[in-house]
Amino acid sequence: MDGGLAGAVIAPVLGFLTVLGFIVLNPICRSPGDSGGCYMSAVTVPIMLVVPGAMTFALAGMIRLLVPTLRGVRPVQLARDLWRRGRAWPYD
């Protein structure tokens, strides 16, 4: 499963379970005069977590792929090489 797709599924499920736990633990949500706001958050939180979850897991997947590639490379030397190559590139 792709990292972004996994995040788009896992983050809303965890968000829903967290909100469900808050609903169970909060006595106001179970009172007779509750307007339903607690239960509305059980819908909105997972919807709002789809995109951030996908982006977070996709970023983690990219970092996981890039770290082995960049082992042993010094960042300053890499920046110098890229700067020189970028500047000399049209004249090669």
Backbone torsions as a table, in degrees:
resi	resn	phi	psi	omega
1	MET	NA	135.3	179.4
2	ASP	-64.7	148.9	-177.4
3	GLY	-60.4	-43.9	-179.6
4	GLY	-66.1	-39.3	178.9
5	LEU	-67.5	-39.7	177.6
6	ALA	-62.6	-41.6	178.9
7	GLY	-66.7	-34.2	178.7
8	ALA	-69.4	-17.8	177.8
9	VAL	-99.8	-45.3	-173.8
10	ILE	-69.9	-44.5	-177.0
11	ALA	-61.8	-46.2	177.5
12	PRO	-64.8	-35.7	178.6
13	VAL	-64.7	-45.0	177.8
14	LEU	-65.1	-38.4	176.4
15	GLY	-63.3	-42.1	178.3
16	PHE	-63.6	-44.0	179.7
17	LEU	-65.4	-35.9	177.5
18	THR	-65.6	-46.3	178.6
19	VAL	-64.1	-39.2	177.7
20	LEU	-61.6	-40.1	175.8
21	GLY	-63.2	-40.5	177.1
22	PHE	-64.8	-37.2	178.9
23	ILE	-65.0	-42.2	-179.5
24	VAL	-67.4	-38.9	-176.2
25	LEU	-82.1	-18.3	-176.9
26	ASN	-92.0	115.2	-178.0
27	PRO	-68.4	-22.2	179.8
28	ILE	-68.0	-34.3	-178.8
29	CYS	-68.2	-22.5	-178.3
30	ARG	-100.6	5.1	-177.4
31	SER	-78.8	156.9	-179.1
32	PRO	-64.5	-26.4	-177.3
33	GLY	-91.5	13.3	-178.4
34	ASP	-69.6	137.0	-177.9
35	SER	-84.6	-6.7	-179.6
36	GLY	98.9	5.8	-179.9
37	GLY	-63.0	-35.6	179.0
38	CYS	-63.5	-39.9	-177.6
39	TYR	-77.8	-25.4	175.3
40	MET	-67.2	-33.5	178.3
41	SER	-69.5	-24.3	177.1
42	ALA	-66.5	-20.1	177.3
43	VAL	-95.8	-44.0	-173.1
44	THR	-73.5	-35.2	-178.7
45	VAL	-62.5	-49.1	177.5
46	PRO	-62.1	-36.2	178.8
47	ILE	-64.3	-41.2	-178.4
48	MET	-74.7	-13.8	-179.5
49	LEU	-94.8	-2.7	-178.0
50	VAL	-64.4	-54.0	-175.5
51	VAL	-69.3	-48.1	177.7
52	PRO	-61.2	-36.3	177.8
53	GLY	-65.6	-42.3	178.5
54	ALA	-64.3	-43.1	-179.5
55	MET	-66.8	-40.9	-180.0
56	THR	-64.0	-46.3	-178.9
57	PHE	-70.1	-34.4	176.9
58	ALA	-66.1	-41.8	177.5
59	LEU	-64.1	-41.8	177.5
60	ALA	-63.1	-37.7	177.2
61	GLY	-66.4	-39.7	178.0
62	MET	-66.6	-41.4	178.1
63	ILE	-63.5	-41.1	179.7
64	ARG	-62.9	-33.1	178.3
65	LEU	-78.4	-33.1	-175.6
66	LEU	-83.2	-27.3	-175.9
67	VAL	-60.7	-47.2	178.3
68	PRO	-64.3	-29.5	179.5
69	THR	-68.4	-36.1	-174.1
70	LEU	-96.0	7.3	178.8
71	ARG	-65.7	135.2	179.2
72	GLY	83.3	-0.7	179.6
73	VAL	-98.2	127.5	177.3
74	ARG	-83.1	131.8	-175.2
75	PRO	-61.1	-37.9	-178.6
76	VAL	-67.3	-43.5	178.6
77	GLN	-65.0	-39.3	178.1
78	LEU	-62.8	-43.0	178.6
79	ALA	-63.5	-41.5	178.6
80	ARG	-63.3	-45.0	179.6
81	ASP	-62.4	-42.2	179.1
82	LEU	-67.0	-37.0	179.3
83	TRP	-65.2	-45.9	-179.6
84	ARG	-66.1	-43.0	-178.5
85	ARG	-66.6	-38.8	179.4
86	GLY	-67.5	-35.1	-178.0
87	ARG	-77.8	-36.1	-177.1
88	ALA	-89.5	-6.9	-173.0
89	TRP	-58.7	-45.8	-178.4
90	PRO	-68.5	-19.4	-175.4
91	TYR	-96.7	1.2	-178.9
92	ASP	-73.2	NA	NA
